[in-house]
């Protein structure tokens, strides 16, 4: 069992992997928003929050895998919460599409 009191959570390769993952998910959501802006299809507006939610769940699954391997899991945990927070903010996109 890991002693969390030590808090040795400095792991540059894990941070780099999580940061790249977050950037890729956010860029994909941005492209989805761009496509929605070009087509104005209400169903296309769901792509942004769906991609961010799926990215957040994927980050939490990676958190669990890293935790099971006794690695530095808080980095992935933070990535998951960041993506889920962006998903909550992006829920305004489908609401905006349906209000038109």
Secondary structure, 3 states (H helix, E strand, C coil): CCCCCCCCCCCHHHHHHHHHHHHHHHHHHHHHHHHHHHHCCHHHHHHHHHHHHHHHHHHHHHHHHHHHCCCCCHHHHHHHHHHHHHHHHHHHHHHHHHHC
